[in-house]
Amino acid sequence: MRSRAESWRGSPCRGGLRYIGERWSSDENTTRLEAVTLLDLGASYAWDNGLELQVNLTNAADKAYVSAVGFSSSYIGDGRNLQANLTYRF
């Protein structure tokens, strides 16, 4: 599910919910991993001189979850992550 809105000074803001459903964690299908819903946010701003800034925040609530289980270990899902991108168009 994604959403888009106009924020301060007309810069677009985005938000979305990323759902990872319940799944099996073993080949024998004996253990399940719980479902998780993550919140992702983003915004961008473009200046008249060709510069554009984009900022994305994934897993904004920093929700801890197990993404997978291996032979002898568990893999923790990605925590909160902030990415920024500055682009110049000429």
C-alpha positions as CSV (number, residue, x, y, z in Angstrom):
1,M,0.0,0.0,0.0
2,R,1.5,3.3,-1.0
3,S,0.3,6.9,-0.5
4,R,1.5,10.3,-1.8
5,A,0.8,13.8,-0.6
6,E,2.0,17.3,-1.2
7,S,3.8,18.8,1.8
8,W,5.4,22.1,2.6
9,R,6.1,24.3,-0.5
10,G,4.7,21.6,-2.8
11,S,7.4,19.0,-2.3
12,P,6.0,15.4,-2.7
13,C,5.9,13.1,0.3
14,R,5.4,9.3,0.1
15,G,4.6,6.6,2.5
16,G,3.9,3.0,2.3
17,L,3.3,-0.1,4.4
18,R,5.4,-3.2,3.5
19,Y,3.8,-6.5,4.6
20,I,5.8,-9.6,4.9
21,G,3.4,-12.5,5.6
22,E,3.7,-15.5,7.9
23,R,6.0,-18.0,6.4
24,W,7.7,-21.4,7.2
25,S,11.2,-21.2,8.7
26,S,12.2,-24.8,8.1
27,D,12.2,-27.2,5.3
28,E,10.1,-29.6,7.4
29,N,7.4,-26.9,7.8
30,T,7.4,-27.3,11.6
31,T,8.1,-23.7,12.6
32,R,6.6,-20.4,11.3
33,L,7.9,-16.9,11.3
34,E,5.4,-14.2,12.3
35,A,4.1,-11.7,9.8
36,V,5.4,-8.2,10.0
37,T,4.2,-4.8,8.6
38,L,6.9,-2.1,8.1
39,L,6.4,1.6,7.5
40,D,8.5,3.3,4.7
41,L,8.5,7.1,4.2
42,G,10.0,9.3,1.5
43,A,10.2,12.9,0.4
44,S,11.8,14.9,-2.4
45,Y,12.4,18.5,-3.3
46,A,13.5,20.0,-6.7
47,W,15.1,23.4,-7.0
48,D,14.8,25.6,-10.1
49,N,18.6,25.2,-10.8
50,G,18.3,21.5,-11.6
51,L,19.1,20.1,-8.2
52,E,16.8,17.5,-6.7
53,L,17.0,16.0,-3.2
54,Q,15.3,12.6,-2.4
55,V,15.2,11.2,1.1
56,N,13.9,7.7,1.9
57,L,13.4,6.1,5.3
58,T,12.7,2.4,5.3
59,N,11.4,0.6,8.4
60,A,10.8,4.0,10.0
61,A,9.6,2.5,13.3
62,D,12.8,0.4,13.5
63,K,10.7,-2.7,14.1
64,A,12.8,-5.8,15.0
65,Y,11.9,-9.0,13.1
66,V,13.4,-12.2,12.0
67,S,13.6,-12.3,8.2
68,A,14.8,-15.9,7.7
69,V,16.2,-18.9,9.6
70,G,19.1,-20.9,8.3
71,F,20.7,-24.2,9.2
72,S,22.2,-23.0,12.5
73,S,21.3,-19.2,12.6
74,S,18.6,-16.7,12.4
75,Y,18.8,-13.6,10.2
76,I,17.5,-10.3,11.6
77,G,15.6,-8.1,9.2
78,D,17.0,-4.7,8.2
79,G,16.5,-2.0,10.8
80,R,15.7,1.7,10.2
81,N,17.6,2.9,7.1
82,L,17.9,6.5,5.8
83,Q,19.1,7.1,2.3
84,A,19.5,10.5,0.6
85,N,20.2,11.2,-3.1
86,L,21.2,14.5,-4.6
87,T,20.8,14.8,-8.3
88,Y,21.8,17.6,-10.7
89,R,20.2,17.7,-14.1
90,F,21.7,19.9,-16.8
